[in-house]
Amino acid sequence: MAQLVVAVSPAKIVGQKAVVKLAIKNGLPEKIESARAVCFLLDAQGKMVGQSTRWIIGRNRTGLEPGATNNFNFVITSPQPFTTTNLTAKVSFTRLVLADGKPADVRQKVVVTTAQSN
């Protein structure tokens, strides 16, 4: 089945910021005009310590053609420095719009995987 595949890298913590890199590949047969996702940052106990919601494809950027790849960095800020660097990023897609403005079912068309840490 053709899908949008998103590999989520482990969060990199620097003071009051966490950066979560997404590697995106459009395996669908048509262009993706836009995609919106939310990134949750969880501590070792599963408690949410931060979140961010962004358009990762489209809106103020160009869409993603079939077969194309792209990267996106979620930047999550905190009012104080993160107390641990052992944080897990969970990414969930809330909206996916294909060519000609057709909405797509994110549960069927998006696969989120965990990237290998460098």
Backbone as JSON Lines, residues from 0, in Angstrom:
{"i":0,"aa":"M","n":[0.84,-1.19,0.0],"ca":[0.0,0.0,0.0],"c":[0.88,1.25,0.0]}
{"i":1,"aa":"A","n":[0.59,2.18,-0.85],"ca":[1.35,3.42,-0.94],"c":[1.05,4.3,0.28]}
{"i":2,"aa":"Q","n":[2.12,4.88,0.85],"ca":[1.93,5.67,2.07],"c":[2.97,6.78,2.17]}
{"i":3,"aa":"L","n":[2.7,7.72,3.06],"ca":[3.67,8.72,3.48],"c":[4.4,8.09,4.66]}
{"i":4,"aa":"V","n":[5.72,7.92,4.53],"ca":[6.51,7.29,5.58],"c":[7.33,8.36,6.28]}
{"i":5,"aa":"V","n":[7.23,8.39,7.61],"ca":[7.91,9.4,8.41],"c":[8.74,8.69,9.47]}
{"i":6,"aa":"A","n":[10.08,8.9,9.43],"ca":[10.98,8.33,10.42],"c":[11.31,9.41,11.45]}
{"i":7,"aa":"V","n":[11.05,9.12,12.71],"ca":[11.25,10.07,13.81],"c":[12.57,9.76,14.5]}
{"i":8,"aa":"S","n":[13.49,10.72,14.51],"ca":[14.78,10.55,15.18],"c":[14.64,10.86,16.68]}
{"i":9,"aa":"P","n":[15.53,10.33,17.5],"ca":[15.5,10.66,18.92],"c":[15.69,12.17,19.13]}
{"i":10,"aa":"A","n":[15.07,12.69,20.18],"ca":[15.17,14.12,20.48],"c":[16.59,14.48,20.9]}
{"i":11,"aa":"K","n":[17.05,15.63,20.39],"ca":[18.34,16.18,20.82],"c":[18.02,17.37,21.71]}
{"i":12,"aa":"I","n":[18.53,17.33,22.94],"ca":[18.23,18.34,23.94],"c":[19.4,19.31,24.07]}
{"i":13,"aa":"V","n":[19.08,20.6,24.01],"ca":[20.06,21.66,24.25],"c":[19.4,22.7,25.13]}
{"i":14,"aa":"G","n":[19.68,22.66,26.42],"ca":[19.1,23.63,27.36],"c":[17.6,23.57,27.39]}
{"i":15,"aa":"Q","n":[16.94,24.64,26.93],"ca":[15.49,24.74,26.97],"c":[14.83,24.35,25.65]}
{"i":16,"aa":"K","n":[15.61,23.74,24.75],"ca":[15.07,23.33,23.45],"c":[15.32,21.85,23.2]}
{"i":17,"aa":"A","n":[14.33,21.24,22.55],"ca":[14.47,19.87,22.08],"c":[14.19,19.9,20.58]}
{"i":18,"aa":"V","n":[15.05,19.24,19.81],"ca":[14.89,19.17,18.36],"c":[14.64,17.72,17.97]}
{"i":19,"aa":"V","n":[13.53,17.51,17.26],"ca":[13.17,16.17,16.8],"c":[13.15,16.22,15.27]}
{"i":20,"aa":"K","n":[14.05,15.47,14.65],"ca":[14.15,15.45,13.18],"c":[13.23,14.38,12.6]}
{"i":21,"aa":"L","n":[12.48,14.78,11.57],"ca":[11.63,13.86,10.82],"c":[12.2,13.69,9.42]}
{"i":22,"aa":"A","n":[12.33,12.46,8.97],"ca":[12.7,12.16,7.59],"c":[11.43,11.68,6.9]}
{"i":23,"aa":"I","n":[11.02,12.4,5.87],"ca":[9.72,12.2,5.24],"c":[9.9,11.69,3.81]}
{"i":24,"aa":"K","n":[9.15,10.64,3.43],"ca":[9.18,10.13,2.06],"c":[7.75,9.93,1.58]}
{"i":25,"aa":"N","n":[7.44,10.55,0.44],"ca":[6.11,10.41,-0.16],"c":[6.07,9.17,-1.04]}
{"i":26,"aa":"G","n":[5.44,8.12,-0.53],"ca":[5.26,6.89,-1.3],"c":[3.89,6.82,-1.95]}
{"i":27,"aa":"L","n":[3.15,7.92,-1.88],"ca":[1.83,7.98,-2.51],"c":[1.95,8.28,-4.0]}
{"i":28,"aa":"P","n":[0.97,7.92,-4.8],"ca":[1.05,8.18,-6.23],"c":[0.75,9.63,-6.62]}
{"i":29,"aa":"E","n":[0.42,10.47,-5.66],"ca":[0.13,11.87,-5.97],"c":[0.84,12.81,-5.01]}
{"i":30,"aa":"K","n":[0.92,14.06,-5.41],"ca":[1.57,15.1,-4.61],"c":[0.81,15.32,-3.31]}
{"i":31,"aa":"I","n":[1.57,15.56,-2.24],"ca":[0.98,15.96,-0.97],"c":[1.06,17.48,-0.9]}
{"i":32,"aa":"E","n":[-0.09,18.13,-0.83],"ca":[-0.1,19.59,-0.74],"c":[0.28,20.07,0.65]}
{"i":33,"aa":"S","n":[-0.24,19.4,1.69],"ca":[0.09,19.8,3.05],"c":[-0.13,18.66,4.03]}
{"i":34,"aa":"A","n":[0.6,18.72,5.13],"ca":[0.44,17.75,6.21],"c":[0.72,18.46,7.52]}
{"i":35,"aa":"R","n":[-0.14,18.2,8.5],"ca":[0.0,18.83,9.82],"c":[0.2,17.71,10.84]}
{"i":36,"aa":"A","n":[1.15,17.93,11.75],"ca":[1.46,16.92,12.75],"c":[1.71,17.56,14.1]}
{"i":37,"aa":"V","n":[1.58,16.74,15.13],"ca":[1.89,17.17,16.49],"c":[2.98,16.25,17.01]}
{"i":38,"aa":"C","n":[3.93,16.85,17.73],"ca":[5.03,16.09,18.32],"c":[4.93,16.24,19.84]}
{"i":39,"aa":"F","n":[4.82,15.11,20.52],"ca":[4.78,15.09,21.99],"c":[6.14,14.63,22.5]}
{"i":40,"aa":"L","n":[6.64,15.28,23.52],"ca":[7.89,14.9,24.15],"c":[7.54,14.27,25.5]}
{"i":41,"aa":"L","n":[7.96,13.01,25.69],"ca":[7.62,12.27,26.91],"c":[8.87,11.92,27.7]}
{"i":42,"aa":"D","n":[8.76,11.98,29.04],"ca":[9.9,11.58,29.87],"c":[9.88,10.07,30.06]}
{"i":43,"aa":"A","n":[10.79,9.54,30.87],"ca":[10.92,8.1,31.06],"c":[9.67,7.47,31.67]}
{"i":44,"aa":"Q","n":[8.89,8.25,32.43],"ca":[7.66,7.74,33.03],"c":[6.45,7.9,32.11]}
{"i":45,"aa":"G","n":[6.65,8.44,30.91],"ca":[5.57,8.64,29.97],"c":[4.8,9.94,30.17]}
{"i":46,"aa":"K","n":[5.3,10.8,31.04],"ca":[4.66,12.09,31.28],"c":[5.06,13.08,30.18]}
{"i":47,"aa":"M","n":[4.06,13.81,29.65],"ca":[4.36,14.79,28.6],"c":[5.08,15.99,29.21]}
{"i":48,"aa":"V","n":[6.23,16.33,28.62],"ca":[7.01,17.47,29.11],"c":[7.07,18.6,28.07]}
{"i":49,"aa":"G","n":[6.48,18.38,26.91],"ca":[6.43,19.41,25.88],"c":[5.71,18.92,24.65]}
{"i":50,"aa":"Q","n":[5.24,19.88,23.83],"ca":[4.6,19.51,22.57],"c":[4.67,20.67,21.6]}
{"i":51,"aa":"S","n":[4.51,20.33,20.32],"ca":[4.5,21.33,19.26],"c":[3.65,20.8,18.12]}
{"i":52,"aa":"T","n":[2.86,21.7,17.5],"ca":[2.05,21.35,16.34],"c":[2.46,22.24,15.19]}
{"i":53,"aa":"R","n":[2.73,21.65,14.03],"ca":[3.21,22.41,12.88],"c":[2.71,21.79,11.57]}
{"i":54,"aa":"W","n":[2.67,22.65,10.54],"ca":[2.5,22.16,9.17],"c":[3.89,21.7,8.74]}
{"i":55,"aa":"I","n":[4.08,20.41,8.52],"ca":[5.42,19.92,8.16],"c":[5.59,19.82,6.65]}
{"i":56,"aa":"I","n":[4.5,19.84,5.93],"ca":[4.52,19.89,4.46],"c":[3.5,20.95,4.07]}
{"i":57,"aa":"G","n":[3.84,21.77,3.11],"ca":[2.88,22.73,2.59],"c":[2.75,23.98,3.42]}
{"i":58,"aa":"R","n":[1.59,24.63,3.28],"ca":[1.29,25.95,3.84],"c":[2.31,26.95,3.33]}
{"i":59,"aa":"N","n":[3.33,27.28,4.09],"ca":[4.32,28.27,3.63],"c":[5.5,27.63,2.9]}
{"i":60,"aa":"R","n":[5.43,26.33,2.68],"ca":[6.48,25.6,1.95],"c":[5.83,24.88,0.77]}
{"i":61,"aa":"T","n":[6.64,24.43,-0.15],"ca":[6.09,23.69,-1.28],"c":[5.63,22.31,-0.82]}
{"i":62,"aa":"G","n":[4.76,21.7,-1.6],"ca":[4.27,20.36,-1.29],"c":[5.36,19.32,-1.51]}
{"i":63,"aa":"L","n":[5.0,18.06,-1.44],"ca":[5.95,16.96,-1.6],"c":[5.48,16.07,-2.75]}
{"i":64,"aa":"E","n":[6.26,16.05,-3.82],"ca":[5.93,15.27,-5.02],"c":[6.02,13.76,-4.75]}
{"i":65,"aa":"P","n":[5.36,12.92,-5.57],"ca":[5.46,11.47,-5.4],"c":[6.92,11.02,-5.49]}
{"i":66,"aa":"G","n":[7.33,10.16,-4.57],"ca":[8.71,9.65,-4.56],"c":[9.72,10.57,-3.92]}
{"i":67,"aa":"A","n":[9.35,11.81,-3.62],"ca":[10.29,12.78,-3.06],"c":[10.47,12.57,-1.55]}
{"i":68,"aa":"T","n":[11.61,13.06,-1.06],"ca":[11.9,13.01,0.37],"c":[12.18,14.42,0.87]}
{"i":69,"aa":"N","n":[12.04,14.59,2.17],"ca":[12.31,15.88,2.79],"c":[12.57,15.64,4.26]}
{"i":70,"aa":"N","n":[13.14,16.63,4.93],"ca":[13.36,16.59,6.37],"c":[12.63,17.75,7.01]}
{"i":71,"aa":"F","n":[12.23,17.56,8.25],"ca":[11.59,18.62,9.01],"c":[12.07,18.49,10.45]}
{"i":72,"aa":"N","n":[12.36,19.64,11.08],"ca":[12.77,19.64,12.48],"c":[11.69,20.26,13.34]}
{"i":73,"aa":"F","n":[11.15,19.46,14.25],"ca":[10.27,19.99,15.28],"c":[11.16,20.59,16.36]}
{"i":74,"aa":"V","n":[10.92,21.83,16.72],"ca":[11.64,22.46,17.82],"c":[10.62,22.7,18.93]}
{"i":75,"aa":"I","n":[10.89,22.1,20.07],"ca":[10.0,22.21,21.22],"c":[10.76,22.96,22.31]}
{"i":76,"aa":"T","n":[10.19,24.06,22.77],"ca":[10.85,24.86,23.8],"c":[10.15,24.66,25.14]}
{"i":77,"aa":"S","n":[10.91,24.89,26.2],"ca":[10.4,24.75,27.55],"c":[10.75,26.02,28.33]}
{"i":78,"aa":"P","n":[9.89,26.44,29.28],"ca":[10.21,27.64,30.06],"c":[11.48,27.47,30.9]}
{"i":79,"aa":"Q","n":[11.81,26.23,31.27],"ca":[13.06,25.97,31.98],"c":[13.78,24.81,31.3]}
{"i":80,"aa":"P","n":[15.07,24.65,31.56],"ca":[15.8,23.55,30.92],"c":[15.17,22.19,31.22]}
{"i":81,"aa":"F","n":[15.22,21.3,30.24],"ca":[14.71,19.94,30.46],"c":[15.55,19.27,31.53]}
{"i":82,"aa":"T","n":[14.88,18.55,32.45],"ca":[15.59,17.94,33.57],"c":[16.26,16.62,33.19]}
{"i":83,"aa":"T","n":[15.92,16.09,32.04],"ca":[16.51,14.84,31.59],"c":[16.73,14.9,30.08]}
{"i":84,"aa":"T","n":[17.7,14.13,29.61],"ca":[17.9,14.03,28.17],"c":[17.31,12.73,27.64]}
{"i":85,"aa":"N","n":[16.76,11.91,28.53],"ca":[16.14,10.64,28.15],"c":[14.67,10.88,27.82]}
{"i":86,"aa":"L","n":[14.41,11.58,26.71],"ca":[13.06,11.92,26.29],"c":[12.69,11.17,25.02]}
{"i":87,"aa":"T","n":[11.44,10.82,24.91],"ca":[10.94,10.1,23.74],"c":[9.99,11.01,22.97]}
{"i":88,"aa":"A","n":[10.14,11.05,21.66],"ca":[9.25,11.85,20.82],"c":[8.2,10.94,20.2]}
{"i":89,"aa":"K","n":[6.94,11.35,20.29],"ca":[5.83,10.66,19.64],"c":[5.2,11.65,18.67]}
{"i":90,"aa":"V","n":[5.07,11.23,17.41],"ca":[4.51,12.11,16.38],"c":[3.2,11.52,15.87]}
{"i":91,"aa":"S","n":[2.21,12.39,15.76],"ca":[0.89,11.99,15.27],"c":[0.44,13.0,14.23]}
{"i":92,"aa":"F","n":[-0.11,12.5,13.13],"ca":[-0.59,13.38,12.07],"c":[-2.05,13.69,12.28]}
{"i":93,"aa":"T","n":[-2.41,14.97,12.11],"ca":[-3.79,15.39,12.31],"c":[-4.48,15.74,11.0]}
{"i":94,"aa":"R","n":[-3.7,16.01,9.95],"ca":[-4.3,16.39,8.66],"c":[-3.33,16.07,7.53]}
{"i":95,"aa":"L","n":[-3.88,15.55,6.44],"ca":[-3.1,15.24,5.24],"c":[-3.96,15.64,4.05]}
{"i":96,"aa":"V","n":[-3.43,16.55,3.22],"ca":[-4.16,17.04,2.05],"c":[-3.37,16.68,0.8]}
{"i":97,"aa":"L","n":[-4.03,15.97,-0.12],"ca":[-3.38,15.54,-1.37],"c":[-3.64,16.58,-2.46]}
{"i":98,"aa":"A","n":[-3.15,16.28,-3.66],"ca":[-3.32,17.17,-4.81],"c":[-4.78,17.52,-4.99]}
{"i":99,"aa":"D","n":[-5.01,18.72,-5.48],"ca":[-6.36,19.24,-5.71],"c":[-7.17,19.42,-4.43]}
{"i":100,"aa":"G","n":[-6.5,19.47,-3.27],"ca":[-7.18,19.74,-2.01],"c":[-7.96,18.57,-1.42]}
{"i":101,"aa":"K","n":[-7.72,17.35,-1.93],"ca":[-8.44,16.18,-1.43],"c":[-7.88,15.76,-0.08]}
{"i":102,"aa":"P","n":[-8.71,15.69,0.97],"ca":[-8.23,15.21,2.26],"c":[-8.0,13.7,2.21]}
{"i":103,"aa":"A","n":[-7.03,13.22,2.99],"ca":[-6.74,11.78,3.04],"c":[-6.84,11.31,4.48]}
{"i":104,"aa":"D","n":[-7.15,10.05,4.67],"ca":[-7.25,9.45,6.0],"c":[-5.84,9.2,6.53]}
{"i":105,"aa":"V","n":[-5.44,9.96,7.55],"ca":[-4.07,9.84,8.08],"c":[-3.82,8.47,8.69]}
{"i":106,"aa":"R","n":[-4.86,7.8,9.18],"ca":[-4.67,6.47,9.77],"c":[-4.28,5.44,8.73]}
{"i":107,"aa":"Q","n":[-4.71,5.63,7.48],"ca":[-4.4,4.68,6.42],"c":[-3.2,5.11,5.58]}
{"i":108,"aa":"K","n":[-2.97,6.41,5.45],"ca":[-1.97,6.91,4.51],"c":[-0.64,7.3,5.13]}
{"i":109,"aa":"V","n":[-0.53,7.34,6.46],"ca":[0.71,7.77,7.1],"c":[1.25,6.65,7.99]}
{"i":110,"aa":"V","n":[2.55,6.37,7.83],"ca":[3.24,5.4,8.67],"c":[4.37,6.14,9.38]}
{"i":111,"aa":"V","n":[4.35,6.1,10.73],"ca":[5.38,6.75,11.52],"c":[6.27,5.66,12.1]}
{"i":112,"aa":"T","n":[7.58,5.76,11.84],"ca":[8.54,4.79,12.35],"c":[9.58,5.5,13.21]}
{"i":113,"aa":"T","n":[10.4,4.74,13.87],"ca":[11.48,5.3,14.67],"c":[12.78,5.18,13.88]}
{"i":114,"aa":"A","n":[13.47,6.31,13.7],"ca":[14.74,6.29,13.0],"c":[15.82,5.79,13.94]}
{"i":115,"aa":"Q","n":[16.86,5.22,13.37],"ca":[18.0,4.77,14.18],"c":[18.79,5.97,14.64]}
{"i":116,"aa":"S","n":[19.21,5.98,15.9],"ca":[19.99,7.11,16.4],"c":[21.39,7.08,15.8]}
{"i":117,"aa":"N","n":[21.94,8.29,15.63],"ca":[23.27,8.41,15.01],"c":[24.35,8.26,16.02]}
